[in-house]
Amino acid sequence: MSIEIDKYKFTIGINWGPIKEMGWFNTEQKIPVDLDLICFEIDRDGLLVNTLSFELEKQPWGKLSQDDMSGDLSGDDHRDNEWIEFDLEPLTYGHQLVVGVINYTEQSLCNITHFDYRVYTGEINRPKEIFYYKNIKREIPLTFDSESMILGCLERLNGTIHYKELEISSHYKDPIGLWNEMEKSRYIQDVLGIIRNQIDMF
């Protein structure tokens, strides 16, 4: 499914919770979950051009929020824990932006209490218009192999921004949090492989 966004400037934000487990004497424990938004710029040939991540938090077409390393420990507040502010006017025609989520926790996404995201205009956490919303925890069949996720793809066509939801779980996770060159390369190749199989490149 492809959604048209009639603005160059908009936000994609993710909201998630912790993992709940029973501890000693049947007491409930909340384990923080560290998820990170990431965005790849891909050219017409399907090659990686730029990456937006905690290592490089700003590109001409977008800016990443500060890192949230725990999720909503006090319950679902229905607010974005992390977000990317996009301005796609500088984006090269024919290039695509692929938005994903990296998991720095040793457990699957299926174990977290809640996980959703939205595409909207307006101020951060004060949407003026919501173009797309998905409750991933409730609407996507997550498994124990759902360690990270590719949310969707953005492209600029004839002055209009198109968002194609993909919502494909990936087997990549980085529980150590090193994000070294080998891990980065493996995740990027995973993303590019999925993208080439799922969507038509220009």
Phi, psi and omega per residue, in radians:
M1 nan 2.366 3.134
S2 -2.052 2.293 -3.135
I3 -1.958 2.343 3.091
E4 -1.530 2.364 3.066
I5 -2.064 2.048 -3.028
D6 -1.544 0.444 3.111
K7 -2.352 2.563 3.013
Y8 -1.397 -0.521 -3.081
K9 -1.810 2.164 -3.139
F10 -2.839 3.095 -3.066
T11 -2.278 2.480 2.915
I12 -2.024 2.126 -3.097
G13 -2.215 2.565 3.100
I14 -2.060 2.541 -3.127
N15 -2.265 2.230 -3.115
W16 -2.578 2.892 -3.120
G17 -2.079 -3.069 -3.137
P18 -1.485 -3.039 2.992
I19 -1.813 2.284 3.121
K20 -1.755 2.281 3.089
E21 -2.377 2.715 3.092
M22 -1.603 2.217 -3.140
G23 -1.766 -2.664 3.136
W24 -1.072 2.481 3.085
F25 0.993 0.598 3.092
N26 1.030 0.539 3.066
T27 -1.528 2.435 -3.112
E28 -1.416 2.302 3.092
Q29 -2.002 2.455 3.086
K30 -1.931 2.064 -3.104
I31 -1.725 2.119 3.128
P32 -1.036 2.559 3.117
V33 -2.140 2.195 -3.130
D34 -1.815 1.810 3.032
L35 -1.899 2.590 3.093
D36 -2.262 2.299 2.961
L37 -1.281 2.544 3.089
I38 -2.540 2.642 -3.132
C39 -2.467 2.306 -3.141
F40 -1.936 2.342 2.981
E41 -1.674 2.176 -3.060
I42 -2.132 2.382 -3.096
D43 -1.518 -3.049 -3.077
R44 -1.064 -0.472 -3.109
D45 -1.596 0.096 -3.137
G46 1.373 0.363 -3.130
L47 -1.750 2.542 -3.128
L48 -1.254 2.276 3.141
V49 -1.870 -0.896 -3.117
N50 -2.525 2.771 3.082
T51 -2.287 2.373 3.021
L52 -1.880 2.039 -3.097
S53 -2.701 -3.065 -3.132
F54 -1.143 -0.333 3.080
E55 -1.301 -0.617 3.135
L56 -2.408 1.696 -2.916
E57 -1.517 0.038 -3.118
K58 -2.516 2.366 3.008
Q59 -2.270 2.899 3.115
P60 -0.965 -0.476 -3.062
W61 -1.809 -0.003 -3.106
G62 -2.993 2.787 -3.139
K63 -2.402 2.329 -3.095
L64 -1.633 2.528 3.113
S65 -1.285 3.116 3.044
Q66 -1.212 2.783 -3.052
D67 -1.348 2.304 3.010
D68 -1.896 2.110 -3.006
M69 -1.891 0.265 -3.060
S70 -2.429 -0.579 -2.991
G71 1.467 -3.012 -3.060
D72 -1.439 1.482 -3.100
L73 -1.191 -0.402 -3.117
S74 -1.676 0.166 -3.111
G75 1.943 2.873 -3.079
D76 -1.170 1.988 3.123
D77 -1.695 0.020 3.103
H78 1.041 0.498 3.090
R79 -2.084 2.665 3.130
D80 -1.213 2.264 3.020
N81 -1.417 -0.658 3.044
E82 -2.431 2.712 -3.123
W83 -2.716 2.818 3.001
I84 -2.104 2.195 3.039
E85 -1.612 2.051 -3.088
F86 -1.772 2.514 2.886
D87 -2.394 1.720 -2.952
L88 -1.560 0.116 3.098
E89 -1.056 -0.657 3.116
P90 -1.389 -0.118 -3.076
L91 -1.132 2.301 3.132
T92 -1.109 2.323 3.097
Y93 -1.052 2.406 -3.127
G94 1.596 -0.206 3.086
H95 -1.578 2.643 3.114
Q96 -2.108 2.634 3.049
L97 -1.984 2.165 -3.137
V98 -1.892 2.114 -3.076
V99 -1.754 2.258 -3.121
G100 -2.395 3.054 3.118
V101 -2.250 2.221 3.077
I102 -1.766 2.473 -3.087
N103 -1.914 2.120 3.100
Y104 -1.821 0.383 -3.125
T105 -1.953 2.649 -3.084
E106 -1.391 0.055 -3.123
Q107 -2.084 2.870 -3.090
S108 -1.287 2.757 3.048
L109 -1.084 -0.414 -3.098
C110 -1.204 -0.248 -3.099
N111 -1.596 -0.170 -3.107
I112 -1.381 2.720 -3.018
T113 -1.211 -0.675 3.115
H114 -2.696 2.679 -3.094
F115 -2.804 1.982 3.116
D116 -2.567 2.913 3.095
Y117 -2.624 2.865 -3.100
R118 -2.619 2.736 3.079
V119 -2.065 2.127 -3.009
Y120 -2.686 2.851 2.978
T121 -1.887 2.919 -3.099
G122 1.894 -2.947 3.125
E123 -1.347 2.807 3.127
I124 -1.062 2.210 -3.124
N125 1.100 0.241 3.001
R126 -2.347 1.253 -3.026
P127 -1.109 2.418 2.997
K128 -1.607 -0.710 3.095
E129 -2.541 2.211 3.112
I130 -1.742 2.030 -3.114
F131 -1.507 -0.506 -3.101
Y132 -2.731 2.470 3.068
Y133 -2.515 2.435 3.063
K134 -2.502 2.219 3.013
N135 -1.547 1.642 -3.035
I136 -1.136 -0.685 -3.112
K137 -1.041 -0.676 -3.083
R138 -1.611 -0.522 -2.948
E139 -1.868 -0.242 -3.135
I140 -1.937 2.275 3.131
P141 -1.279 1.606 3.117
L142 -1.465 2.528 3.114
T143 -2.185 -3.117 3.115
F144 -1.192 -0.255 3.067
D145 -1.547 -0.052 -3.127
S146 -1.428 1.485 -3.024
E147 -1.679 -0.651 3.024
S148 -2.398 -3.142 -3.066
M149 -2.633 2.492 2.956
I150 -1.720 2.013 -3.039
L151 -1.365 -0.914 -3.073
G152 -3.094 -3.047 -3.015
C153 -2.313 2.367 3.099
L154 -1.913 2.455 3.051
E155 -2.543 2.664 -3.120
R156 -1.909 2.037 -3.092
L157 -2.274 2.058 3.055
N158 0.891 0.760 3.077
G159 1.427 0.024 3.130
T160 -2.091 2.446 3.094
I161 -1.601 2.317 3.097
H162 -2.007 2.326 3.057
Y163 -1.991 2.105 3.101
K164 -1.875 2.002 3.129
E165 -1.292 2.363 3.095
L166 -1.998 -0.931 3.046
E167 0.904 0.953 -3.121
I168 -1.879 2.180 3.120
S169 -1.326 2.554 -3.120
S170 -2.045 2.713 -3.131
H171 -1.534 0.081 -3.107
Y172 -1.459 2.395 2.908
K173 -2.646 2.777 -3.081
D174 -2.351 1.279 -3.061
P175 -1.129 -0.401 -3.134
I176 -1.389 -0.439 3.093
G177 1.389 0.329 -3.101
L178 -1.405 -0.622 -3.126
W179 0.839 0.891 -3.134
N180 -1.385 3.106 -3.020
E181 -1.101 -0.644 3.137
M182 -1.163 -0.780 3.133
E183 -1.144 -0.733 3.126
K184 -1.061 -0.800 -3.134
S185 -1.081 -0.710 -3.119
R186 -1.139 -0.762 3.141
Y187 -1.154 -0.746 -3.133
I188 -1.105 -0.743 3.117
Q189 -1.133 -0.624 3.061
D190 -1.073 -0.819 3.133
V191 -1.070 -0.868 -3.093
L192 -1.096 -0.667 3.107
G193 -1.098 -0.762 3.110
I194 -1.134 -0.756 -3.115
I195 -1.084 -0.776 -3.126
R196 -1.117 -0.522 -3.139
N197 -1.450 -0.381 -2.993
Q198 -1.796 -0.558 -3.047
I199 -2.296 2.691 3.111
D200 -1.422 2.209 3.059
M201 -1.390 2.755 -3.090
F202 -1.220 nan nan
